Every structure is written in structure tokens, then in C-alpha cells.
Amino acid sequence: MEEDIKQQIHYKIKIMDRIKISKTDLEVSRINLGGNVFGWTLDEQQSFKILDTFVGAGFNFIDTADTYSWWVNGKGGQSEIIIGNWMKARGNRKDLVIATKVGSETKEHGFDISKKHILKSVDESLQRLQTDYIDLYYTHFDDEKTPVEETLSAYDEIVKAGKVRYIAASNVSPERLIESFEVAEKNNFPKYVALQPHYNLLERTKYETAYAPLVEKFGLTVFPYWSLAAGFLTGKYRSEADLKKSVRGGSVSKYLNEKGLTVLSALDRVSAKHNSTQATVSLAWLLAQPHIGAPIVSATSESQLQTLFAAPKLKLDSEALEILQRASK
């Protein structure tokens, strides 16, 4: 039975357009599936279905973290366990690019990118994922106190040990990011190859002013998180009453203002023109921006996945891009 499932999944796979992450040999699909919902709003069986459909459509890039979903049990690990069980059941590890993270806060500890914590956490992630290596390992959050040399020396050790192929950065300040490259160059430590920032049509300023110049300077590939602004850019939240539609409703209330509604109006206009959806257009806008490799997006249903799958195929014209740029300033 298990072998039949593997064959069915393999048979369905279609090779999609892929890009190479800067300064690596990793080729990834233009959508990065977010694993934060696995073990949170989706149980293991539901998660397997989403993962099967994602990979069956030709996509290969999955993002998770050691602390997903710590808000459920206080420590996390559920998402990695589910992905690990799924990869073992399907026998498809070699066909995937798996990204996970270290350094986030839980109820048990604060932000931590000390060498001791990294060396302990990477082994725990490998065990949960049931794999020998992690393709892309992120500094999830900077604790702002561990010396950069210490963090990078830990990465150097686990890269040389074959546990991690490449490292990347998420919530690291511009100053510490610059310092990381300087220290890596001086000590011949691994350098970050990618950046995972908070970036979407409603959150542009910080990335475009503080990080985009560094992305250009250091040749990073960018994988934005909260690409759909916690679901607001799907267009389903347009009033206070709409916030009750999902468990994530409370996190989008800050967008129910003039700017948020202006962006939704622009998305309505562009999606109608292209016979598409607001979510697909939002992701297509991101994909049209410089250095963007693949937006990170989660999905809890087949219909949501189809919306994501459509984004790399949608090429927005200059008029559509201008409408969205103007509305989201």
C-alpha cells in the first residue's frame, strides 16, 4: 500500500519552473510552502494531503522551523515531526529542498543563537525530520547578544559535519547582517545565501529601505514570509465581522484601515482584469520584484493550494504593477 502511494505521487509530479538559490546548487520552485500550519490548524493526515498535492504539482521547496507550533504546546517541533513522517512514508527526501530554523523564542527559552543552542537544536531538528541533512538553515531570530563569531562558528561546524548545506537569515538587523558577512569573510566561515524578511504589499518600507540594498550588495535570494499578510491580501477580511472567519483573524485587524482597503481595491481591479484571485495577484506582484526567489505561503485546503500554484504562471503587465505599487506606497 505504502509503495503504491509513493508511485502515485511520483507519477503525478510535473517539473515546474525553478530558480537556483544564489551561490548554491539548490534549485527551488517559485512557491515555498510554509509549514507553520502543520500540527496547528492541520493534523498529520490533513498535512500529508497538502504536502502530497504540493509536491504532486511539481513544487519542491518546504519551509518550517524547530519551534512550529510552540503556541500549541509551549515548545514546538510538531511541524518538523509531521514533515519527517511524511518524507519517510513517501521516500522522497532527495527530491525536496527543506528549510528549517533555529533561535526562536518559546515558553522554555528566549531567543537564542548561542553555539550551544545551535549544536543542540540542529540535532533535534534532524531527528524530527528523520533526515541526515538540512538544505537551508536559518537564523530565525537574533538574540542580539551572542557574538556573531560564535554563531557563525557553530554554523561552520555543522556545515563541515554535513548536517547543514547552506545557512540563511530571517529576523536579523541590517547592522548584524553586515557584521555577519564581515566576520564570515575574515574567518572563512559560511556566509548567508538567502534572506527571509517580512515583505508583502502592505509591509514594504522596512524591507525596501533597510534590506534591499544589502540583498543587492551581498547577492542574496529573498524568500518573504507573511506574503499574504496573514491572509488579509486574499480579500476575505474587509470588516470587523470578517475577522471571526479564522483563527488568524485577530492578526489582520491592523490592516483594516484606509491603506489596507485601498490595496484590496487595487487587488480587486487587477485580479478582475487577469481573471485571477487577490491572493494570486499578491504573490505574482512579489515574484515580479527584484531578487525574490519564492514567497513563503501556507495552505490548509486544495482550493488555497490552487491559488498559490497559479502565481508563478501569472505575469503582471506594467499597468497592473503600477496600480499595485501606487496603492501600496
One Martini backbone bead per residue (centre of mass of N, CA, C, O) as a GRO file, in nm:
protein
  329
    1MET     BB    1   0.060   0.062  -0.023
    2GLU     BB    2   0.299   0.257   0.017
    3GLU     BB    3   0.420   0.210  -0.268
    4ASP     BB    4   0.175   0.313  -0.424
    5ILE     BB    5   0.188   0.605  -0.323
    6LYS     BB    6   0.468   0.672  -0.432
    7GLN     BB    7   0.396   0.622  -0.732
    8GLN     BB    8   0.167   0.829  -0.752
    9ILE     BB    9   0.328   1.078  -0.679
   10HIS     BB   10   0.546   1.051  -0.897
   11TYR     BB   11   0.352   1.054  -1.144
   12LYS     BB   12   0.241   1.358  -1.094
   13ILE     BB   13   0.495   1.494  -1.147
   14LYS     BB   14   0.584   1.830  -1.235
   15ILE     BB   15   0.799   2.039  -1.382
   16MET     BB   16   0.887   2.337  -1.268
   17ASP     BB   17   0.983   2.633  -1.230
   18ARG     BB   18   1.321   2.723  -1.146
   19ILE     BB   19   1.558   2.828  -0.902
   20LYS     BB   20   1.866   2.950  -0.793
   21ILE     BB   21   2.031   2.978  -0.522
   22SER     BB   22   2.252   3.177  -0.425
   23LYS     BB   23   2.553   3.017  -0.409
   24THR     BB   24   2.420   2.743  -0.514
   25ASP     BB   25   2.261   2.404  -0.587
   26LEU     BB   26   1.970   2.509  -0.534
   27GLU     BB   27   1.654   2.408  -0.662
   28VAL     BB   28   1.354   2.608  -0.674
   29SER     BB   29   1.051   2.683  -0.635
   30ARG     BB   30   0.824   2.974  -0.654
   31ILE     BB   31   0.710   2.812  -0.405
   32ASN     BB   32   0.692   2.826  -0.041
   33LEU     BB   33   0.602   2.604   0.189
   34GLY     BB   34   0.437   2.653   0.482
   35GLY     BB   35   0.468   2.477   0.815
   36ASN     BB   36   0.293   2.622   1.050
   37VAL     BB   37   0.015   2.438   1.024
   38PHE     BB   38   0.159   2.194   1.121
   39GLY     BB   39   0.002   2.104   1.420
   40TRP     BB   40  -0.235   2.314   1.423
   41THR     BB   41  -0.471   2.339   1.183
   42LEU     BB   42  -0.324   2.063   1.113
   43ASP     BB   43  -0.304   1.749   1.087
   44GLU     BB   44  -0.137   1.489   0.964
   45GLN     BB   45  -0.333   1.402   0.741
   46GLN     BB   46  -0.378   1.688   0.623
   47SER     BB   47  -0.079   1.748   0.568
   48PHE     BB   48  -0.025   1.523   0.366
   49LYS     BB   49  -0.220   1.628   0.151
   50ILE     BB   50  -0.078   1.895   0.099
   51LEU     BB   51   0.202   1.780   0.030
   52ASP     BB   52   0.117   1.599  -0.205
   53THR     BB   53   0.000   1.827  -0.384
   54PHE     BB   54   0.249   2.005  -0.403
   55VAL     BB   55   0.444   1.789  -0.526
   56GLY     BB   56   0.251   1.689  -0.756
   57ALA     BB   57   0.282   1.991  -0.897
   58GLY     BB   58   0.622   2.040  -0.877
   59PHE     BB   59   0.701   2.109  -0.595
   60ASN     BB   60   1.006   2.145  -0.345
   61PHE     BB   61   0.953   2.379  -0.118
   62ILE     BB   62   1.014   2.368   0.242
   63ASP     BB   63   0.896   2.540   0.539
   64THR     BB   64   1.032   2.567   0.871
   65ALA     BB   65   1.052   2.502   1.238
   66ASP     BB   66   1.140   2.414   1.557
   67THR     BB   67   0.878   2.594   1.686
   68TYR     BB   68   0.666   2.450   1.532
   69SER     BB   69   0.392   2.495   1.752
   70TRP     BB   70   0.446   2.655   2.041
   71TRP     BB   71   0.146   2.769   2.095
   72VAL     BB   72   0.044   2.476   2.174
   73ASN     BB   73   0.307   2.344   2.373
   74GLY     BB   74   0.568   2.559   2.420
   75LYS     BB   75   0.803   2.417   2.195
   76GLY     BB   76   0.735   2.237   1.955
   77GLY     BB   77   0.798   2.018   1.647
   78GLN     BB   78   0.546   1.926   1.479
   79SER     BB   79   0.621   1.999   1.188
   80GLU     BB   80   0.879   1.829   1.161
   81ILE     BB   81   0.747   1.557   1.224
   82ILE     BB   82   0.547   1.552   0.988
   83ILE     BB   83   0.754   1.582   0.761
   84GLY     BB   84   0.919   1.334   0.838
   85ASN     BB   85   0.691   1.124   0.808
   86TRP     BB   86   0.631   1.189   0.512
   87MET     BB   87   0.910   1.133   0.387
   88LYS     BB   88   0.922   0.839   0.479
   89ALA     BB   89   0.657   0.741   0.339
   90ARG     BB   90   0.756   0.853   0.039
   91GLY     BB   91   1.067   0.863  -0.031
   92ASN     BB   92   1.154   1.208  -0.105
   93ARG     BB   93   1.401   1.372  -0.001
   94LYS     BB   94   1.581   1.415  -0.269
   95ASP     BB   95   1.337   1.608  -0.403
   96LEU     BB   96   1.402   1.818  -0.172
   97VAL     BB   97   1.372   2.143  -0.007
   98ILE     BB   98   1.482   2.205   0.326
   99ALA     BB   99   1.363   2.439   0.569
  100THR     BB  100   1.500   2.568   0.872
  101LYS     BB  101   1.518   2.674   1.227
  102VAL     BB  102   1.688   2.902   1.464
  103GLY     BB  103   1.619   3.105   1.778
  104SER     BB  104   1.352   3.095   1.890
  105GLU     BB  105   1.087   3.150   2.095
  106THR     BB  106   0.977   3.015   2.407
  107LYS     BB  107   0.866   2.905   2.712
  108GLU     BB  108   1.164   2.784   2.777
  109HIS     BB  109   1.296   3.014   2.584
  110GLY     BB  110   1.466   3.239   2.435
  111PHE     BB  111   1.643   3.386   2.235
  112ASP     BB  112   1.889   3.165   2.050
  113ILE     BB  113   2.245   3.182   1.905
  114SER     BB  114   2.413   2.987   2.035
  115LYS     BB  115   2.619   2.729   2.007
  116LYS     BB  116   2.479   2.533   2.197
  117HIS     BB  117   2.193   2.562   2.071
  118ILE     BB  118   2.256   2.487   1.778
  119LEU     BB  119   2.381   2.202   1.824
  120LYS     BB  120   2.123   2.091   1.955
  121SER     BB  121   1.898   2.173   1.746
  122VAL     BB  122   1.995   2.030   1.488
  123ASP     BB  123   1.963   1.741   1.598
  124GLU     BB  124   1.659   1.764   1.657
  125SER     BB  125   1.568   1.827   1.369
  126LEU     BB  126   1.682   1.575   1.232
  127GLN     BB  127   1.512   1.377   1.394
  128ARG     BB  128   1.230   1.483   1.318
  129LEU     BB  129   1.294   1.471   0.995
  130GLN     BB  130   1.452   1.213   0.918
  131THR     BB  131   1.753   1.329   0.858
  132ASP     BB  132   2.096   1.419   0.760
  133TYR     BB  133   1.987   1.699   0.627
  134ILE     BB  134   1.995   2.053   0.569
  135ASP     BB  135   1.963   2.284   0.327
  136LEU     BB  136   1.824   2.531   0.505
  137TYR     BB  137   1.959   2.745   0.768
  138TYR     BB  138   1.810   2.955   1.002
  139THR     BB  139   1.807   3.260   1.144
  140HIS     BB  140   1.530   3.347   1.298
  141PHE     BB  141   1.649   3.492   1.563
  142ASP     BB  142   1.801   3.750   1.722
  143ASP     BB  143   1.949   3.801   2.045
  144GLU     BB  144   2.170   4.049   2.047
  145LYS     BB  145   2.436   3.893   2.212
  146THR     BB  146   2.565   3.703   2.039
  147PRO     BB  147   2.832   3.656   1.887
  148VAL     BB  148   2.888   3.624   1.560
  149GLU     BB  149   3.124   3.424   1.577
  150GLU     BB  150   2.971   3.203   1.732
  151THR     BB  151   2.746   3.141   1.532
  152LEU     BB  152   2.932   3.083   1.278
  153SER     BB  153   3.095   2.852   1.410
  154ALA     BB  154   2.856   2.664   1.430
  155TYR     BB  155   2.793   2.653   1.129
  156ASP     BB  156   3.068   2.549   1.042
  157GLU     BB  157   3.044   2.278   1.189
  158ILE     BB  158   2.770   2.170   1.051
  159VAL     BB  159   2.867   2.188   0.762
  160LYS     BB  160   3.123   2.004   0.786
  161ALA     BB  161   2.931   1.760   0.895
  162GLY     BB  162   2.661   1.763   0.694
  163LYS     BB  163   2.390   1.888   0.831
  164VAL     BB  164   2.446   2.148   0.652
  165ARG     BB  165   2.452   2.333   0.356
  166TYR     BB  166   2.298   2.613   0.426
  167ILE     BB  167   2.269   2.958   0.512
  168ALA     BB  168   2.035   3.187   0.682
  169ALA     BB  169   1.819   3.482   0.716
  170SER     BB  170   1.589   3.671   0.905
  171ASN     BB  171   1.571   3.825   1.211
  172VAL     BB  172   1.804   4.050   1.113
  173SER     BB  173   1.978   4.305   1.134
  174PRO     BB  174   2.155   4.503   0.930
  175GLU     BB  175   2.407   4.521   1.112
  176ARG     BB  176   2.438   4.209   1.166
  177LEU     BB  177   2.453   4.128   0.873
  178ILE     BB  178   2.709   4.276   0.799
  179GLU     BB  179   2.885   4.144   1.020
  180SER     BB  180   2.857   3.853   0.916
  181PHE     BB  181   3.016   3.899   0.653
  182GLU     BB  182   3.277   4.000   0.779
  183VAL     BB  183   3.335   3.750   0.958
  184ALA     BB  184   3.326   3.535   0.738
  185GLU     BB  185   3.559   3.650   0.570
  186LYS     BB  186   3.782   3.648   0.793
  187ASN     BB  187   3.714   3.317   0.887
  188ASN     BB  188   3.584   3.128   0.676
  189PHE     BB  189   3.282   3.130   0.690
  190PRO     BB  190   2.976   3.095   0.641
  191LYS     BB  191   2.734   3.232   0.424
  192TYR     BB  192   2.471   3.391   0.353
  193VAL     BB  193   2.215   3.319   0.084
  194ALA     BB  194   1.957   3.423   0.249
  195LEU     BB  195   1.634   3.595   0.288
  196GLN     BB  196   1.371   3.633   0.554
  197PRO     BB  197   1.124   3.856   0.518
  198HIS     BB  198   0.895   4.107   0.581
  199TYR     BB  199   0.689   4.086   0.278
  200ASN     BB  200   0.449   4.306   0.120
  201LEU     BB  201   0.201   4.520   0.016
  202LEU     BB  202   0.188   4.623   0.341
  203GLU     BB  203   0.521   4.551   0.377
  204ARG     BB  204   0.778   4.759   0.249
  205THR     BB  205   0.973   4.966   0.384
  206LYS     BB  206   1.186   4.801   0.544
  207TYR     BB  207   1.294   4.632   0.313
  208GLU     BB  208   1.346   4.855   0.086
  209THR     BB  209   1.544   5.033   0.276
  210ALA     BB  210   1.724   4.817   0.461
  211TYR     BB  211   1.760   4.539   0.269
  212ALA     BB  212   1.786   4.560  -0.042
  213PRO     BB  213   2.081   4.668  -0.054
  214LEU     BB  214   2.199   4.402   0.076
  215VAL     BB  215   2.100   4.202  -0.128
  216GLU     BB  216   2.265   4.326  -0.356
  217LYS     BB  217   2.551   4.324  -0.229
  218PHE     BB  218   2.532   3.992  -0.135
  219GLY     BB  219   2.349   3.808  -0.319
  220LEU     BB  220   2.051   3.750  -0.233
  221THR     BB  221   1.787   3.542  -0.164
  222VAL     BB  222   1.427   3.589  -0.148
  223PHE     BB  223   1.192   3.484   0.131
  224PRO     BB  224   0.892   3.575   0.204
  225TYR     BB  225   0.698   3.648   0.473
  226TRP     BB  226   0.377   3.709   0.490
  227SER     BB  227   0.273   3.743   0.183
  228LEU     BB  228  -0.057   3.771   0.284
  229ALA     BB  229  -0.100   3.905   0.554
  230ALA     BB  230  -0.247   3.666   0.710
  231GLY     BB  231  -0.483   3.688   0.460
  232PHE     BB  232  -0.567   3.977   0.370
  233LEU     BB  233  -0.479   3.945   0.051
  234THR     BB  234  -0.741   3.766  -0.022
  235GLY     BB  235  -1.014   3.946   0.073
  236LYS     BB  236  -1.176   3.826   0.341
  237TYR     BB  237  -1.098   4.104   0.493
  238ARG     BB  238  -1.342   4.395   0.536
  239SER     BB  239  -1.425   4.352   0.843
  240GLU     BB  240  -1.481   4.288   1.168
  241ALA     BB  241  -1.654   4.032   1.113
  242ASP     BB  242  -1.429   3.877   0.940
  243LEU     BB  243  -1.226   3.802   1.178
  244LYS     BB  244  -1.398   3.526   1.251
  245LYS     BB  245  -1.312   3.322   1.010
  246SER     BB  246  -1.037   3.284   1.181
  247VAL     BB  247  -0.756   3.233   1.385
  248ARG     BB  248  -0.608   3.488   1.218
  249GLY     BB  249  -0.786   3.748   1.239
  250GLY     BB  250  -0.642   3.921   1.464
  251SER     BB  251  -0.372   3.977   1.281
  252VAL     BB  252  -0.546   4.181   1.063
  253SER     BB  253  -0.673   4.438   1.199
  254LYS     BB  254  -0.441   4.651   1.121
  255TYR     BB  255  -0.552   4.656   0.802
  256LEU     BB  256  -0.825   4.807   0.881
  257ASN     BB  257  -0.775   5.054   0.660
  258GLU     BB  258  -0.713   5.266   0.416
  259LYS     BB  259  -0.475   5.114   0.294
  260GLY     BB  260  -0.591   4.828   0.292
  261LEU     BB  261  -0.842   4.897   0.113
  262THR     BB  262  -0.680   5.006  -0.126
  263VAL     BB  263  -0.535   4.743  -0.193
  264LEU     BB  264  -0.788   4.572  -0.238
  265SER     BB  265  -0.895   4.739  -0.474
  266ALA     BB  266  -0.652   4.683  -0.658
  267LEU     BB  267  -0.681   4.375  -0.655
  268ASP     BB  268  -0.960   4.365  -0.777
  269ARG     BB  269  -0.883   4.496  -1.046
  270VAL     BB  270  -0.652   4.301  -1.136
  271SER     BB  271  -0.800   4.027  -1.104
  272ALA     BB  272  -1.024   4.088  -1.308
  273LYS     BB  273  -0.840   4.132  -1.555
  274HIS     BB  274  -0.694   3.827  -1.502
  275ASN     BB  275  -0.879   3.614  -1.388
  276SER     BB  276  -0.830   3.617  -1.069
  277THR     BB  277  -0.679   3.652  -0.755
  278GLN     BB  278  -0.565   3.824  -0.492
  279ALA     BB  279  -0.348   3.621  -0.404
  280THR     BB  280  -0.211   3.573  -0.675
  281VAL     BB  281  -0.138   3.870  -0.727
  282SER     BB  282   0.035   3.916  -0.474
  283LEU     BB  283   0.249   3.701  -0.556
  284ALA     BB  284   0.317   3.813  -0.837
  285TRP     BB  285   0.432   4.075  -0.733
  286LEU     BB  286   0.666   3.954  -0.579
  287LEU     BB  287   0.791   3.796  -0.828
  288ALA     BB  288   0.854   4.089  -0.973
  289GLN     BB  289   1.072   4.133  -0.775
  290PRO     BB  290   1.374   4.177  -0.680
  291HIS     BB  291   1.524   3.870  -0.564
  292ILE     BB  292   1.276   3.693  -0.573
  293GLY     BB  293   1.217   3.356  -0.531
  294ALA     BB  294   0.994   3.272  -0.282
  295PRO     BB  295   0.711   3.268  -0.145
  296ILE     BB  296   0.571   3.226   0.172
  297VAL     BB  297   0.307   2.972   0.196
  298SER     BB  298   0.014   2.868   0.328
  299ALA     BB  299  -0.210   2.571   0.353
  300THR     BB  300  -0.557   2.409   0.410
  301SER     BB  301  -0.631   2.365   0.096
  302GLU     BB  302  -0.688   2.302  -0.230
  303SER     BB  303  -0.777   2.589  -0.315
  304GLN     BB  304  -0.531   2.736  -0.201
  305LEU     BB  305  -0.318   2.592  -0.371
  306GLN     BB  306  -0.421   2.686  -0.650
  307THR     BB  307  -0.357   2.982  -0.595
  308LEU     BB  308  -0.050   2.941  -0.571
  309PHE     BB  309   0.009   2.794  -0.844
  310ALA     BB  310  -0.073   3.053  -1.024
  311ALA     BB  311   0.149   3.271  -0.973
  312PRO     BB  312   0.396   3.191  -1.168
  313LYS     BB  313   0.199   3.227  -1.431
  314LEU     BB  314   0.160   3.529  -1.351
  315LYS     BB  315   0.202   3.811  -1.566
  316LEU     BB  316   0.242   4.126  -1.496
  317ASP     BB  317   0.183   4.420  -1.607
  318SER     BB  318   0.268   4.748  -1.587
  319GLU     BB  319  -0.010   4.848  -1.499
  320ALA     BB  320  -0.054   4.656  -1.259
  321LEU     BB  321   0.203   4.731  -1.104
  322GLU     BB  322   0.132   5.033  -1.070
  323ILE     BB  323  -0.129   5.001  -0.910
  324LEU     BB  324   0.009   4.850  -0.669
  325GLN     BB  325   0.230   5.051  -0.599
  326ARG     BB  326   0.045   5.296  -0.539
  327ALA     BB  327  -0.142   5.161  -0.317
  328SER     BB  328   0.128   5.055  -0.131
  329LYS     BB  329   0.287   5.320  -0.025
   0.00000   0.00000   0.00000
